[in-house]
Each structure stands twice: as C-alpha cells, then as structure tokens.
Amino acid sequence: MIRLFIYTFIRFLVVGIAIYLALALLRMISRLIQKRTGRKDMYVHTTTKSPPKEEYRDVVDADFTEIDDKKDK
C-alpha cells in the first residue's frame, strides 16, 4: 500500500514538473517573439487611416494619358 502511494506521488510529481517546464518554455518563446517583432508591430490593426487630402477630394474630371508599353516598330 505504501509502495503504491509512493509510486503515485512520484508519478504526479514528474507529470507536474513536465507541465511546468512546458509552460515555462512557451513563456520564454513568446517573450522572444515579442522582443524580435517589437511592440509597435503588435497593434497594427488598431491604427486608423488618415483622411484624404483636400486637393484630392473634389476631383471631378481628370485628363488621363494612355501609356503605350509597346516599342515603336
């Protein structure tokens, strides 16, 4: 009976240490990724676009020129 208790206790202890080490490794990896990318890159989705300039808002007609990519033969 005592052997079973000791065996079970050691087994839970080993599993607990393995889980702790796995979580510590994940924490270290996440910190390394945060340091490499920087905190500015983490919040890209929260930035807002600036409104267009006034001079570009009221464009009604514009003269577009065609660009001819063909070489003269």
C-alpha positions as CSV (number, residue, x, y, z in Angstrom):
1,M,0.0,0.0,0.0
2,I,2.8,2.4,0.9
3,R,4.6,1.5,-2.3
4,L,1.5,2.3,-4.4
5,F,1.3,5.7,-2.6
6,I,4.9,6.5,-3.2
7,Y,4.7,5.4,-6.9
8,T,1.6,7.5,-7.5
9,F,3.1,10.5,-5.7
10,I,6.3,10.3,-7.8
11,R,4.3,9.9,-10.9
12,F,2.2,13.1,-10.2
13,L,5.4,14.9,-9.3
14,V,7.1,14.0,-12.6
15,V,4.0,15.0,-14.6
16,G,3.7,18.3,-12.7
17,I,7.3,19.2,-13.3
18,A,6.9,18.3,-17.0
19,I,3.8,20.6,-17.3
20,Y,5.6,23.4,-15.5
21,L,8.7,23.1,-17.8
22,A,6.5,23.1,-20.9
23,L,4.6,26.2,-19.8
24,A,7.9,27.9,-18.9
25,L,9.3,27.1,-22.3
26,L,6.2,28.5,-24.0
27,R,6.5,31.7,-21.9
28,M,10.2,32.1,-23.0
29,I,9.3,31.6,-26.7
30,S,6.5,34.2,-26.5
31,R,8.8,36.7,-24.9
32,L,11.5,36.1,-27.5
33,I,8.9,36.6,-30.3
34,Q,7.7,39.9,-28.7
35,K,11.3,41.2,-28.4
36,R,12.1,40.3,-32.0
37,T,8.9,41.8,-33.5
38,G,8.7,44.8,-31.2
39,R,5.5,46.1,-29.5
40,K,4.8,48.5,-32.4
41,D,4.0,45.7,-34.8
42,M,1.6,44.0,-32.4
43,Y,-1.0,46.8,-32.7
44,V,-1.1,47.3,-36.4
45,H,-4.9,46.6,-36.7
46,T,-5.8,49.4,-34.3
47,T,-4.3,52.2,-36.4
48,T,-6.7,54.4,-38.4
49,K,-6.3,55.7,-41.8
50,S,-5.8,59.4,-42.3
51,P,-8.5,61.2,-44.3
52,P,-7.6,62.1,-47.9
53,K,-6.1,65.5,-48.7
54,E,-8.4,68.3,-49.6
55,E,-6.9,68.7,-53.0
56,Y,-7.8,65.1,-53.9
57,R,-11.4,65.2,-52.7
58,D,-13.0,67.3,-55.3
59,V,-11.6,65.8,-58.5
60,V,-14.4,65.6,-61.0
61,D,-12.7,65.2,-64.3
62,A,-9.2,64.3,-64.9
63,D,-7.3,64.0,-68.1
64,F,-5.6,60.7,-68.2
65,T,-2.9,59.9,-70.7
66,E,-2.5,56.4,-72.0
67,I,0.8,54.8,-71.5
68,D,1.9,52.8,-74.5
69,D,4.2,50.0,-73.4
70,K,4.7,48.8,-77.0
71,K,8.0,49.7,-78.5
72,D,7.9,51.5,-81.8
73,K,8.5,49.1,-84.7
